[in-house]
Amino acid sequence: MSTPVAATSARERIAFVLGQPTRNSSFSVRRSAPASSLKLEVKGLGELPLPVPETIAEELCRIARPARFGRGERTLLDRSVRDTFEVPKSRLKLDRSWMKTLRQLLAEFSSELGLPPGTELDAELHSMLVYAKGQFFLPHQDSEKDDDMIGSVVVTLPSSFTGGALVVRHRDQIATYRSSKGDVSLVAFYADCRHEIKPIKSGHRVVLTYNLVLRKGAQLRPDLAAASSVDELVAHPHEHFNTPQGASAAGAPMADPPNRLVYLLDHEYTQRSRSWTRLKGQDVRSAAMLRAAADKAGCDIALSLAEIHETWDCFEADWRGGRYGGRRYGRWDSWDDDSDWDDAEGADDYTLGDLLEATISIDGAVDVAGRSSEPLAGHVDDGEACWSIPTGDLTPYNFEYEGYQGNYGNTMDRWYRRAVIVLWPRDRAFAVHSEASASWALEELGCLLKNRDPSEARNRCAMLARFWAVVARDDQSRGCFKKALRVARLLDDPALATMLLAPWRTEAVSHVDAPAVAGLVEAYGDEWAAELLHRWSTQDRWTIAHAGEARRGWLESLPRISAALVKCGDSGVTAARLMLRHAWSWLSEAIGHGLGIGSPSRREEVLRELGRPIAAALRSCLVVDAPDVSSDIVEVLRQDSGDLVGCQMAMLRDLAQQEPSVYDWAMPIAHHCTSQLQAIVAQPERQADDWSIALTAGCACELCERLAQWLGDRDQRTFEWPLAKDRRAHVHSRIDSAELPVRHLTHRVGRPYSLVLTKTDKLFELERDRRSSARADLTWLRSGFDGIGSELGDQP
């Protein structure tokens, strides 16, 4: 067997070898039997004569019921989808001699369908279907309602009718079957084959439908593959696993060699049929060859299911260049009668262009013994996958067409399900499984350390460096973090410990982790701990505006964490102080971010939310004896900015409820807040004719200077300002972002239009609310925060 020149990579050569058929194998098979071999009684009609006379077929229609189908949770009757009559099997009685004939034919089906020698099939009666003139069954796919079901058998009874051909499709192959007027016709096909019944032109078509099931599991044997084929295959996996991926450019290093080979099988399977003993046709031989080759090449192997998503450049078949289309959808939905219907065969009404993107992901796997495999990463890289049959030759179970929208669109998204066989070198098994599950990797390392094999644990841990940051961030659970702390300590290797723990954030630490954290500091030293905590604290520094909620919640628990760490001795105190300093660094940065927010209401909200975390940081200062940090907190909060009053009050209220012992440290902030509030209350009330408004600092363009001039005028309430559209938009934006009590409308007369600005009565309402809030805060400080009340005296 020669490999084509075009197959340049090891993956392509593997696909070529596996794609060569070595024995007859079909997706569907037809046989016939004498009419005398089938004796059938129908309750209410008696024994059914064969061929079936028209009068008897009409009687069958009268005692039958319209066939229904299920879509999702619903059972539907829709004759535009399925138009046929159904006689339930409870009304049917078949003679034993027919079952003997059927079993003989099933042995032939097994061989021609490509199942391994020794496979025993059986057929379970499902129902009788009767098609009258004009009736049909749209393309559909039989689902596997039994764990041992692999296909279907359609037994057509002899009768005089025209039309009604059974059409079975698999990939790009089509088989059309017509019945006999004198013999019983049997067609067997795999369950993943789409099939349909063409409309009846005359007469009646009467059939029995069976589920084709395995009675003795197909056992894959290496001797199914010719020795020469397996020998040729063995070298290719070795080359695949040792060849760096991608091309070197400008001296850049090549990507690492792949750790896996993922071969896509030809047939479709479901979770129920994902089994080495239920493979179909050519897949049986491919699996046998891969298993034999894997054993010789020192590889592990597993069987999994893949979800494939392809996006194609696409046009509708009747597109003429000036048509704008929307979305169109189609899918195969599960039916209650164990059939799936193609909701929109329209997937074939489009012309595909270039493949824009394709992704493959696998879910779960079973090993050669049929047990659940160790975890495998879901995403399949381009350099890992190969196939003998392109996915595009299969029928998608779901599709979505996006019509032309001006600057995007005319694309077709298609989704497929295929079975895959995954191989990987046994000496890389730890890395392969670890890439799928950080928790699994840590458990394996923990077992090695428990069994006192630290050297092997360190060797395996080093394998994780290439992908650990991504894998660990996918599992930020408490359980995984606790395992990482334990393993990092037992490895007795500071560099590996840093690598293992680096993907987490400070928020992962709880008070229950105090002993483990203190133990790490004691084992690896203060400098190591400082570096790690710096990484944890700055992990998502750039997301300070968006990821603050989780960190604020963690900061409120910091006093409890600090207390737990202090109980662990000097190493715990070191860790607690480091955490506190990083916590305050983040908080001070968050304060700066909050002060820079243009919207006054949003600025006040963000800064007020920081009050409780700051109070927690101040309490932690007391726990770990960190006067330097408390001094920084006081200095920052005593800035000459009225915007910090809300933050200060939130902090003081929280301290008053929880920690009187920290009053002395908070007193300078309380004094500063008091003076700020007194200044607000002491301001004279705005006179009724004073319409002046201060514009906060920001843009200094000539438009904003003119706006500030008008706003500051205490007498001028309305301003009509001719401006072009973009200049009006700028003024709109400045007024809205500053939340000024100004109404702005556009007077659309003349050119340019005029922007009409009007100061509103809300100006006076806002000042009254601000003064009232300040008085309430002062009242609370007088009565609720010890040491301040006596200094306020009789201030209003």
C-alpha positions in Angstrom: 0.0 0.0 0.0 1.5 3.3 -1.0 0.8 6.6 0.6 -0.1 9.5 -1.7 2.4 12.3 -2.1 -0.1 14.9 -0.9 -0.1 13.2 2.6 2.8 15.1 4.0 2.2 14.9 7.7 2.1 11.9 9.9 -1.6 12.7 10.7 -2.4 12.6 7.0 -0.6 9.3 6.4 -2.5 7.8 9.4 -5.8 8.9 7.9 -4.9 7.5 4.5 -4.0 4.1 5.9 -7.1 3.9 8.0 -9.3 5.1 5.1 -8.4 2.1 2.8 -11.2 -0.5 2.9 -10.0 -4.1 3.1 -13.3 -5.9 3.1 -16.9 -5.3 2.1 -18.8 -3.0 4.4 -22.0 -1.2 3.7 -24.2 1.2 5.7 -27.4 -0.6 4.4 -28.2 -4.1 3.2 -31.2 -5.6 1.4 -32.5 -9.2 1.4 -35.7 -10.9 0.4 -37.7 -13.9 1.7 -40.6 -15.9 0.3 -44.0 -14.5 1.3 -44.8 -18.0 2.7 -42.2 -17.5 5.4 -44.1 -14.8 7.1 -47.4 -15.6 8.9 -48.9 -12.6 10.7 -52.2 -12.2 12.6 -53.7 -8.7 13.2 -56.1 -8.4 16.1 -59.5 -7.7 14.7 -58.7 -8.8 11.2 -57.2 -12.3 11.6 -54.4 -13.7 9.5 -53.0 -11.3 7.0 -52.9 -12.7 3.4 -49.8 -12.0 1.4 -49.6 -10.2 -1.0 -51.8 -7.8 1.0 -55.0 -7.1 -1.0 -56.2 -3.6 -1.3 -59.4 -4.3 0.7 -57.3 -5.6 3.6 -54.9 -2.7 3.4 -57.9 -0.3 3.7 -59.1 -2.3 6.8 -55.7 -1.8 8.3 -56.0 1.9 7.8 -59.3 1.9 9.6 -58.0 0.2 12.7 -54.7 2.1 12.7 -54.0 5.5 14.2 -52.1 8.5 12.6 -48.4 8.2 13.4 -47.1 10.9 15.7 -43.7 12.2 16.4 -42.0 13.9 19.3 -40.0 17.1 19.3 -38.2 17.8 22.5 -40.7 17.4 25.3 -43.8 17.5 23.0 -45.5 14.7 21.0 -47.0 16.1 17.8 -49.2 15.1 15.0 -48.2 16.9 11.8 -49.0 15.3 8.5 -46.8 17.7 6.6 -43.9 16.0 8.4 -45.0 12.4 8.8 -48.1 11.2 7.0 -48.7 7.5 7.7 -50.9 5.1 9.7 -49.5 3.1 12.6 -50.7 -0.3 14.0 -49.2 -0.9 17.5 -47.3 -4.1 18.0 -49.8 -5.1 20.7 -52.2 -6.0 17.9 -49.7 -8.1 16.0 -48.8 -11.8 16.4 -46.0 -13.3 14.3 -45.4 -17.0 13.8 -42.2 -18.5 15.2 -41.2 -19.7 11.8 -40.8 -16.1 10.7 -38.4 -15.4 13.5 -36.3 -18.3 12.4 -36.1 -16.9 8.9 -35.3 -13.4 10.3 -32.4 -14.7 12.4 -30.8 -16.4 9.4 -31.0 -13.1 7.5 -29.6 -11.2 10.5 -26.4 -13.2 10.2 -26.0 -12.0 6.7 -26.8 -8.4 7.7 -24.0 -8.6 10.3 -21.4 -9.6 7.8 -22.4 -7.1 5.1 -22.7 -4.2 7.6 -19.1 -4.8 8.4 -19.5 -6.0 12.0 -16.8 -8.3 13.5 -17.1 -12.1 13.1 -19.1 -13.6 15.9 -21.4 -10.6 16.3 -24.9 -11.7 16.9 -27.9 -9.5 16.0 -31.5 -9.6 16.9 -34.5 -7.7 15.8 -37.2 -6.3 18.1 -40.5 -5.5 16.6 -41.5 -1.8 16.9 -44.7 -1.4 14.9 -46.6 -1.8 11.7 -46.9 1.2 9.3 -49.4 1.5 6.5 -48.9 4.2 3.8 -51.9 5.1 1.6 -51.8 7.1 -1.6 -50.0 10.4 -1.2 -48.6 9.5 2.2 -44.8 9.8 3.0 -42.2 10.2 5.6 -39.7 13.1 5.4 -36.0 12.5 5.9 -35.3 11.5 9.4 -32.8 9.6 11.6 -33.7 6.7 13.9 -32.5 7.3 17.5 -31.2 4.5 19.7 -33.9 3.9 22.3 -32.0 0.8 23.6 -28.4 0.6 24.8 -27.8 -2.3 22.4 -29.6 -0.8 19.4 -27.3 -0.1 16.4 -29.8 0.2 13.5 -33.2 -0.5 12.0 -34.8 -3.2 9.8 -37.7 -2.3 7.5 -39.7 -5.4 6.4 -42.0 -4.5 3.5 -44.9 -6.9 2.9 -45.7 -7.8 -0.7 -48.5 -5.7 -2.2 -49.4 -3.8 -5.3 -48.4 -0.2 -4.9 -46.3 2.4 -6.8 -44.0 5.0 -5.4 -43.0 4.8 -1.7 -39.3 4.1 -2.3 -37.1 3.8 0.8 -34.1 6.1 0.4 -31.2 5.7 2.8 -28.2 8.1 3.0 -24.9 8.0 4.7 -22.3 10.7 4.0 -22.5 11.3 0.2 -23.8 7.8 -0.5 -27.4 7.1 -1.4 -29.2 3.8 -1.6 -32.8 3.5 -3.0 -34.9 0.4 -2.3 -38.1 -0.6 -3.9 -40.3 -3.4 -2.7 -41.3 -6.7 -4.4 -44.9 -7.6 -5.3 -44.4 -11.2 -4.5 -41.6 -11.5 -1.8 -41.0 -10.0 1.6 -38.3 -7.3 1.3 -36.0 -6.5 4.2 -33.6 -3.6 4.4 -31.2 -3.1 7.4 -29.3 0.1 8.0 -27.4 1.8 10.7 -29.2 4.1 13.1 -27.2 7.2 12.1 -28.3 6.9 8.4 -30.9 9.5 7.3 -33.7 7.9 5.4 -37.1 8.8 4.0 -40.2 7.3 2.3 -41.1 8.9 -0.9 -44.9 9.6 -1.5 -47.1 6.7 -2.5 -48.5 7.1 -6.0 -51.0 4.3 -5.9 -52.1 1.4 -3.6 -50.9 0.8 -0.1 -47.4 0.1 1.4 -47.4 -2.1 4.5 -44.3 -2.5 6.5 -43.0 -3.9 9.8 -40.3 -1.9 11.6 -37.7 -3.5 13.8 -35.0 -2.2 16.1 -31.7 -3.9 15.1 -29.9 -4.7 18.4 -26.7 -6.5 19.4 -27.2 -9.7 21.3 -23.5 -10.5 21.6 -21.2 -7.5 21.8 -18.8 -7.0 18.9 -15.3 -7.7 20.4 -12.6 -5.8 18.6 -9.6 -8.0 17.8 -6.2 -6.9 16.5 -6.3 -9.8 14.0 -9.1 -7.9 12.1 -6.3 -5.7 10.8 -3.7 -7.1 8.4 -0.3 -7.2 10.1 1.3 -5.2 7.2 -1.2 -2.4 7.7 -0.6 -2.2 11.5 3.2 -2.2 11.0 2.9 0.7 8.5 0.7 2.5 11.0 3.0 2.1 14.0 5.7 4.5 12.7 3.3 7.3 12.0 2.1 8.0 15.6 5.8 8.0 16.8 6.6 10.6 14.2 3.4 12.6 15.1 4.3 12.8 18.8 7.8 13.9 18.1 7.4 16.5 15.4 7.0 20.1 16.5 3.9 21.8 15.2 3.8 24.9 12.9 6.5 26.5 10.9 9.4 28.4 12.3 9.4 32.1 11.3 12.0 34.8 11.8 13.9 32.5 14.2 10.9 31.9 16.4 10.9 28.5 18.1 8.6 25.7 16.8 5.6 24.8 18.9 5.9 21.8 21.1 5.0 18.4 19.6 1.4 17.4 20.2 0.6 15.0 23.1 -2.4 13.5 21.4 -3.7 12.1 18.1 -7.4 12.4 17.6 -8.9 10.3 14.7 -12.5 11.1 13.7 -14.5 7.9 12.9 -16.8 7.7 9.9 -20.2 7.0 11.7 -22.2 9.0 14.2 -22.7 7.8 17.7 -24.6 8.9 20.8 -23.7 8.8 24.4 -25.6 5.5 24.7 -23.8 3.9 21.7 -20.3 5.2 22.6 -18.7 1.8 23.1 -15.9 -0.2 21.5 -18.4 -3.1 21.1 -20.9 -1.0 19.2 -18.8 0.4 16.4 -20.1 0.3 12.9 -18.8 -0.7 9.4 -15.4 0.7 8.6 -15.0 2.1 12.1 -14.6 -1.5 13.4 -11.5 -2.0 11.3 -10.1 1.5 12.0 -10.5 1.0 15.7 -8.9 -2.5 15.6 -5.9 -1.2 13.7 -5.4 1.8 16.0 -5.6 -0.4 19.1 -3.0 -2.8 17.7 -0.8 0.1 16.6 -1.2 1.9 19.9 -0.1 -1.3 21.8 3.0 -1.7 19.6 3.9 2.1 19.8 3.5 2.3 23.6 0.4 4.4 23.5 -2.8 4.6 25.5 -6.1 4.8 23.7 -9.7 5.9 24.4 -13.0 6.3 22.6 -14.8 9.6 22.8 -17.5 11.7 21.2 -16.8 15.0 19.4 -18.8 18.1 18.8 -17.7 19.8 15.6 -18.6 23.4 14.7 -17.8 24.7 11.2 -18.4 28.2 9.8 -18.5 28.5 6.1 -18.6 31.4 3.6 -22.0 30.8 2.1 -24.7 32.0 -0.3 -28.3 31.0 -0.9 -28.8 29.1 -4.0 -30.9 31.8 -5.6 -28.8 34.7 -4.3 -28.5 37.5 -6.9 -26.2 39.9 -5.2 -28.8 42.5 -4.0 -30.6 40.4 -1.4 -30.3 41.0 2.3 -31.1 37.9 4.4 -31.7 37.2 8.0 -31.0 34.1 10.1 -32.3 30.7 9.2 -32.1 27.6 11.4 -32.6 23.9 11.1 -31.9 20.9 13.3 -32.6 17.2 13.9 -34.9 16.9 16.8 -35.5 13.7 18.9 -38.9 12.1 18.3 -40.9 10.1 20.8 -41.2 7.3 18.2 -37.4 7.1 18.1 -37.0 9.1 14.9 -35.5 12.5 14.2 -36.8 14.8 11.6 -34.8 17.3 9.6 -36.7 20.5 10.5 -35.3 22.2 7.4 -33.6 20.4 4.6 -32.8 23.9 3.6 -29.2 23.2 4.6 -28.8 21.9 1.1 -30.2 25.0 -0.5 -27.0 27.0 -0.1 -23.7 27.1 -1.9 -20.7 26.8 0.4 -17.6 28.8 -0.3 -14.5 28.7 2.0 -14.3 27.1 5.4 -13.7 30.1 7.7 -13.4 28.4 11.0 -13.7 24.9 12.5 -13.5 23.8 16.1 -13.6 20.2 17.6 -14.3 19.5 21.2 -14.6 16.1 22.9 -16.6 15.1 26.0 -15.8 12.1 28.1 -14.1 8.9 27.0 -13.9 5.2 27.7 -10.8 3.1 27.7 -10.3 -0.2 26.0 -11.9 -2.0 28.9 -15.1 0.1 28.5 -14.5 2.0 31.7 -14.6 5.8 32.0 -11.2 7.1 31.0 -9.1 9.5 33.0 -10.0 13.1 32.0 -9.1 14.4 28.5 -9.0 18.1 27.5 -12.1 19.1 25.6 -10.6 21.3 22.9 -8.8 19.6 20.1 -6.0 21.6 18.4 -5.7 21.6 14.7 -2.4 19.7 14.9 -4.0 16.8 16.8 -6.9 15.8 14.5 -7.1 13.7 11.4 -9.8 11.9 9.5 -10.4 9.8 6.4 -13.9 11.3 5.8 -14.1 15.1 5.9 -16.8 16.4 8.2 -18.3 18.4 5.4 -19.3 15.1 3.7 -21.6 14.3 6.6 -25.1 15.8 7.4 -25.1 18.4 10.2 -27.5 17.9 13.0 -28.0 21.6 13.3 -27.3 24.6 11.1 -27.7 28.4 11.1 -27.5 30.6 8.1 -26.7 34.3 8.5 -27.7 36.4 5.5 -25.9 39.4 4.1 -26.1 42.3 6.5 -24.0 45.0 4.8 -20.6 44.4 6.4 -20.9 40.8 7.6 -23.0 37.7 7.0 -23.5 35.2 4.2 -22.2 32.5 6.5 -23.4 29.0 7.4 -22.7 27.6 10.8 -22.9 23.8 10.9 -22.8 21.5 13.9 -21.9 17.8 13.8 -21.4 14.9 16.1 -18.7 12.2 15.5 -17.0 9.6 17.4 -13.2 9.9 17.8 -10.4 7.7 18.9 -7.7 9.4 21.0 -4.1 8.2 21.3 -1.3 9.5 23.5 2.2 8.2 24.5 2.1 6.4 27.9 5.1 8.4 29.1 3.0 11.6 28.6 -0.2 10.3 30.1 0.2 12.5 33.2 0.5 15.6 31.1 -2.4 14.6 28.8 -4.8 14.0 31.7 -3.6 17.0 33.7 -4.3 19.3 30.8 -8.0 18.4 31.2 -8.2 18.7 35.0 -6.1 20.6 37.5 -7.8 18.8 40.3 -6.9 15.4 38.8 -3.3 16.4 38.4 -3.0 17.6 42.0 -4.6 14.4 43.3 -2.0 12.3 41.4 0.9 14.4 42.7 -0.6 14.1 46.2 -0.6 10.3 45.9 3.0 10.3 44.8 4.0 12.5 47.7 2.0 10.4 50.1 3.8 7.3 48.9 7.1 9.1 49.5 8.2 9.5 45.9 9.0 13.2 45.8 11.4 12.9 43.0 8.8 11.5 40.6 6.3 14.0 41.9 8.7 16.9 41.0 9.4 15.4 37.6 5.7 15.1 36.8 5.0 18.6 38.2 7.5 20.0 35.8 5.4 18.7 32.9 2.6 21.0 33.9 4.5 24.3 33.3 3.5 24.6 29.6 -0.3 24.7 30.3 -0.8 24.9 34.0 -1.7 28.6 34.1 -4.7 28.0 31.8 -5.8 24.7 33.3 -5.7 26.0 36.9 -7.6 29.2 36.1 -10.4 27.0 34.7 -10.7 25.4 38.1 -10.8 28.0 40.8 -12.7 25.9 43.2 -11.9 25.8 46.9 -11.1 22.1 46.7 -8.6 22.6 44.0 -6.9 25.4 45.8 -6.6 23.4 49.0 -4.9 20.6 47.1 -2.5 23.0 45.4 -1.5 24.5 48.8 -0.8 21.0 50.2 1.1 19.7 47.1 3.2 22.9 46.8 4.3 22.5 50.4 5.2 18.8 50.1 7.1 19.3 46.8 10.0 21.0 48.7 10.8 23.0 45.6 10.2 26.7 45.7 10.1 27.2 41.9 7.6 24.4 41.3 5.5 25.6 44.3 5.3 29.1 42.7 4.3 27.6 39.4 1.5 25.6 41.0 0.1 28.4 43.1 0.6 31.4 40.7 -2.7 31.0 38.8 -4.8 31.8 41.9 -5.9 35.2 43.2 -5.7 36.5 46.7 -9.4 36.0 47.1 -8.9 32.2 47.1 -7.4 32.4 50.6 -9.8 31.7 53.5 -9.2 31.7 57.2 -9.2 27.9 57.1 -6.1 28.0 54.8 -4.1 29.9 57.4 -2.0 26.8 58.6 -1.2 25.9 55.0 -0.2 29.4 54.0 1.9 29.8 57.1 3.5 26.4 56.4 4.5 27.6 52.9 6.1 30.8 54.3 8.0 28.8 56.9 9.2 26.3 54.2 10.2 28.7 51.4 10.9 32.0 53.2 9.7 35.6 53.3 11.0 36.6 49.9 9.3 33.7 48.2 6.0 34.6 50.0 6.3 38.2 49.0 6.7 37.3 45.3 3.8 34.9 45.4 1.4 37.3 47.2 2.4 40.0 44.8 1.4 37.7 41.9 -1.9 36.9 43.6 -2.7 40.5 44.3 -1.9 41.8 40.9 -3.4 38.9 38.9 -6.2 41.0 37.5 -5.0 44.5 38.3 -6.3 46.0 35.0 -9.8 44.9 35.8 -10.1 47.0 39.0 -13.2 48.7 37.7 -15.0 45.4 36.9 -13.6 42.7 39.2 -13.9 44.7 42.4 -16.9 43.0 43.9 -15.2 39.6 44.6 -12.1 41.4 46.1 -14.2 43.7 48.2 -16.0 40.7 49.7 -12.7 39.0 50.4 -11.3 42.2 52.0 -14.2 42.3 54.5 -13.0 38.8 55.7 -9.4 40.0 56.0 -9.5 40.6 59.8 -10.6 37.0 60.3 -7.9 35.7 58.0 -5.3 37.8 59.7 -6.3 36.6 63.1 -6.0 32.9 61.9 -2.6 33.6 60.5 -1.3 35.3 63.6 -2.2 32.2 65.6 0.2 30.2 63.4 3.3 32.0 64.7 5.9 34.2 63.1 5.4 32.8 59.5 1.7 33.4 59.8 2.3 37.0 61.0 4.6 37.6 58.0 1.9 36.3 55.6 -0.8 38.4 57.2 1.2 41.6 57.0 2.0 40.9 53.3 -1.6 40.3 52.6 -2.6 43.5 54.4 -0.1 45.6 52.5 -1.3 44.2 49.1 -4.9 44.6 50.2 -4.3 48.3 51.0 -2.4 48.8 47.8 -5.4 47.6 45.8 -7.8 49.7 47.9 -5.8 52.9 47.5 -5.7 52.3 43.7 -9.5 51.7 43.8 -10.0 55.0 45.6 -8.0 56.8 42.9 -10.1 55.1 40.2 -13.3 56.1 42.0 -12.3 59.7 42.3 -11.6 59.8 38.6 -15.2 58.7 37.6 -17.0 61.5 35.8 -20.5 60.7 36.8 -21.2 62.1 40.3 -23.7 59.4 41.2 -21.5 56.6 40.0 -18.5 58.2 41.7 -20.3 58.4 45.0 -21.6 54.8 44.7 -18.1 53.3 43.9 -16.4 55.2 46.7 -19.1 54.4 49.3 -18.7 50.7 48.4 -15.1 50.9 49.5 -16.0 52.0 53.0 -16.5 48.6 54.5 -13.3 47.0 53.0 -11.3 50.0 54.2 -12.7 49.5 57.7 -11.7 45.8 57.5 -8.2 46.8 56.5 -8.0 49.2 59.4 -9.1 46.4 61.8 -6.5 44.1 60.2 -3.9 46.7 61.0 -4.8 46.3 64.7 -4.7 42.5 64.4 -1.2 42.3 62.9 0.2 45.5 64.5 0.8 47.4 61.3 0.8 51.1 62.2 2.5 52.1 58.9 -0.4 50.8 56.9 -3.0 52.4 59.2 -1.1 55.8 58.8 -1.3 55.4 55.0 -5.0 54.7 55.2 -5.6 57.8 57.4 -3.5 60.0 55.0 -5.4 58.9 51.9 -8.8 59.3 53.4 -7.9 62.8 54.7 -7.5 64.2 51.2 -9.2 67.6 50.6 -11.9 66.1 48.5 -15.6 66.3 49.4 -16.1 63.2 47.2 -14.7 61.0 49.9 -17.3 61.9 52.5 -19.5 59.0 51.5 -16.6 56.5 51.7 -15.5 57.9 55.1 -19.0 57.7 56.6 -19.4 54.1 55.3 -16.1 53.1 56.9 -16.9 54.8 60.3 -20.4 53.3 60.5 -18.9 49.8 59.9 -16.3 50.4 62.6 -18.9 51.6 65.1 -20.8 48.4 64.7 -17.9 46.0 64.9 -14.7 47.3 66.4 -14.6 50.0 69.1 -11.0 49.2 69.9 -9.9 50.7 66.6 -11.5 54.1 67.3 -8.2 55.7 68.1 -6.8 54.8 64.7 -9.9 56.0 62.9 -10.3 59.2 64.9 -8.3 61.4 62.5 -10.6 60.3 59.7 -13.7 61.0 61.8 -12.3 64.5 62.6 -11.7 65.2 58.9 -15.1 63.9 57.9 -16.7 66.1 60.6 -15.0 69.3 59.3 -16.1 68.4 55.7 -19.7 67.9 56.8 -19.7 71.1 58.9 -18.5 73.1 55.9 -21.4 71.8 53.9 -24.0 72.7 56.6 -22.4 76.1 57.2 -22.8 77.2 53.6 -25.5 79.8 53.1 -28.7 78.6 51.5 -29.0 79.3 47.8 -31.2 82.3 47.1 -34.3 81.8 45.0 -32.9 83.8 42.0 -29.4 82.2 42.1 -29.1 79.9 39.1 -25.3 79.5 39.0 -23.9 76.1 38.5 -20.3 75.0 38.8 -18.9 72.8 36.0 -16.5 70.2 37.3 -13.0 70.1 35.8 -12.6 68.2 32.6 -12.5 69.2 28.9 -11.1 72.7 28.4 -12.2 73.3 24.8 -13.8 76.5 23.7 -17.3 74.9 23.8 -16.8 73.8 27.4 -15.4 77.2 28.3 -18.6 78.9 26.9 -20.8 76.3 28.6 -19.0 77.0 32.0 -19.5 80.7 31.5 -23.2 80.3 31.0 -23.6 77.8 33.9 -21.8 80.2 36.2 -24.2 83.1 35.5 -26.6 83.4 38.4 -29.2 85.3 36.4 -29.2 83.6 33.0 -31.4 80.5 33.1 -31.9 79.8 29.4 -29.4 79.7 26.6 -30.1 79.2 22.8 -26.9 78.2 21.1 -26.6 77.6 17.3 -24.3 74.6 16.9 -23.5 72.0 14.3 -24.5 68.4 15.0 -21.2 67.2 16.3 -20.7 70.2 18.5 -24.2 69.8 20.0 -23.3 66.2 20.7 -20.2 67.3 22.6 -22.2 69.7 24.8 -24.9 67.0 25.4 -22.2 64.6 26.5 -20.6 67.0 28.9 -23.9 67.9 30.5 -25.1 64.3 30.9 -21.8 63.0 32.2 -21.6 65.6 34.9 -25.3 65.0 35.7 -26.1 68.7 35.6 -29.6 70.0 36.4 -29.9 71.2 32.8 -32.5 70.3 30.2 -31.2 70.3 26.6 -33.3 70.3 23.5 -32.6 70.9 19.8 -34.6 73.7 18.0 -34.6 72.4 14.4 -35.1 75.7 12.6 -32.5 77.3 10.4 -29.0 76.2 9.9 -27.3 75.2 12.0 -29.9 74.1 14.5 -29.9 75.7 17.9 -29.2 73.9 21.2 -31.6 75.2 23.8 -30.3 74.8 27.4 -32.5 75.4 30.4 -31.4 75.2 34.1 -34.1 73.2 36.1 -35.5 73.5 39.6 -33.6 70.3 40.4 -30.7 72.5 41.2 -32.3 73.7 44.4 -33.5 70.1 45.2 -30.0 68.7 44.9 -28.6 71.3 47.3 -31.3 70.7 49.9 -30.7 66.9 49.7 -26.9 67.4 50.1 -27.4 69.7 53.2 -29.9 67.3 54.7 -27.6 64.3 54.3 -24.7 66.2 55.9 -26.9 67.1 58.9 -27.9 63.5 59.3 -24.3 62.3 59.2 -23.2 64.9 61.7 -26.0 63.8 64.0 -24.8 60.2 63.8 -21.2 61.2 64.4 -22.3 63.1 67.5 -24.2 60.1 69.0 -22.7 57.0 67.3 -19.0 57.5 67.2 -17.3 57.9 70.6 -15.0 60.8 71.1 -16.5 63.0 68.3 -19.8 64.1 69.9 -18.2 66.3 72.6 -16.2 68.1 69.9 -19.2 68.9 67.8 -20.9 70.9 70.6 -24.1 72.5 69.4 -23.3 72.5 65.7 -26.4 72.3 63.7 
